[in-house]
Amino acid sequence: MTTIVVVGGTGYTGGHIVREAASRGHQVIAVSRSLPSEEVPGVRYETGAAEDVVPRVVPEADVVVAAVSPRGDMSGRLVGLYRTLAALSRDAGARYVQVGGFSSLRPAEGAPRFVEGELPEQFRDEALEGEATRAMLVEEAPEGLDWLFVSPAGSYGAWAAGERTGSYRLGGEVALFDPAGESSISGADFALAVLDEIDRPRHHREHVGVAY
Ligand SMILES: NC(=O)c1ccc[n+]([C@@H]2O[C@H](COP(=O)([O-])OP(=O)(O)OC[C@H]3O[C@@H](n4cnc5c(N)ncnc54)[C@H](OP(=O)(O)O)[C@@H]3O)[C@@H](O)[C@H]2O)c1
């Protein structure tokens, strides 16, 4: 059994990861400011602002998952929070999995990341902040931290929840598309990929992308 702290564990991404982790028998600690409408049985919910809660719970973790979104009052605050989480994870000897955005991927090997080009207005701020969290991790990750940065597909999120299919593809920094040119992944399948990587770590200090 692995103890997994999911920061943002009641959100879209975090909620799916919490459910998948609990269903595999792991000990799960979900951190958020408010409780979910439906608690997942067996999960320990720790409520409060992440920066107040994580110094207390991360020392218990084998794995820390960062799944807060840079929206609302968290806009502009994710890099600082994730820098703290990365340092606490290193101190705890925990693997650190940070969820970012599709726009940090590249359309082709060596090509600029999507975030370096034109972005739809409604995604721009979130994409730029997600990219800043990636850059922070790659450039400043504490020595010895076993980190993973995971980008979901383009069509991903509460607005495109999708179904659990039980399969996914894991790529590197180059975005994966299906034969119809679509990049999508459901929340449940994304969580499957994250938990498979937690249970059988294959990528270390790497940026990976998950798509169907
Ligand atoms: N296609 C894409 O590229 C794509 C699409 C969607 C999401 N994403 C990325 O995936 C990540 C997660 O996004 P999401 O949509 O799954 O998030 P979300 O649904 O908005 O969930 C955010 C979670 O963080 C918690 N939270 C927020 N501020 C907090 C704080 N100060 N302290 C403690 N907990 C806090 C929220 O609960 P409380 O509000 O109760 O605290 C909630 O559990 C983000 O990095 C986002 O950019 C990428």
The ligand as a Gaussian input file, in Angstrom:
#p B3LYP/6-31G(d) Opt

LIG

0 1
 N       -6.578000      20.257000     -21.463000
 C       -5.829000      20.782000     -20.488000
 O       -4.689000      21.182000     -20.686000
 C       -6.385000      20.864000     -19.089000
 C       -7.778000      20.851000     -18.874000
 C       -8.232000      20.899000     -17.548000
 C       -7.320000      20.997000     -16.476000
 N       -5.981000      21.045000     -16.755000
 C       -5.011000      21.186000     -15.668000
 O       -5.199000      20.170000     -14.700000
 C       -4.931000      20.705000     -13.397000
 C       -6.144000      20.474000     -12.495000
 O       -7.262000      21.184000     -13.063000
 P       -8.774000      20.762000     -12.714000
 O       -9.659000      21.394000     -13.745000
 O       -8.840000      19.299000     -12.500000
 O       -8.958000      21.509000     -11.314000
 P      -10.305000      21.829000     -10.513000
 O      -11.403000      20.942000     -10.930000
 O      -10.520000      23.317000     -10.577000
 O       -9.899000      21.421000      -9.026000
 C       -9.030000      22.189000      -8.256000
 C       -8.859000      21.507000      -6.910000
 O       -7.937000      22.259000      -6.109000
 C       -8.547000      22.611000      -4.869000
 N       -7.963000      23.889000      -4.456000
 C       -7.966000      25.063000      -5.145000
 N       -7.301000      25.992000      -4.452000
 C       -6.864000      25.397000      -3.320000
 C       -6.113000      25.843000      -2.200000
 N       -5.689000      27.118000      -2.077000
 N       -5.832000      24.978000      -1.211000
 C       -6.271000      23.690000      -1.283000
 N       -6.978000      23.201000      -2.322000
 C       -7.273000      24.057000      -3.328000
 C      -10.040000      22.642000      -5.173000
 O      -10.855000      22.478000      -4.029000
 P      -11.345000      23.737000      -3.151000
 O      -11.806000      24.797000      -4.108000
 O      -12.412000      23.188000      -2.248000
 O      -10.148000      24.177000      -2.390000
 C      -10.137000      21.413000      -6.063000
 O      -10.059000      20.229000      -5.268000
 C       -4.574000      22.187000     -13.599000
 O       -3.190000      22.320000     -13.694000
 C       -5.201000      22.505000     -14.929000
 O       -4.568000      23.557000     -15.595000
 C       -5.506000      20.969000     -18.022000

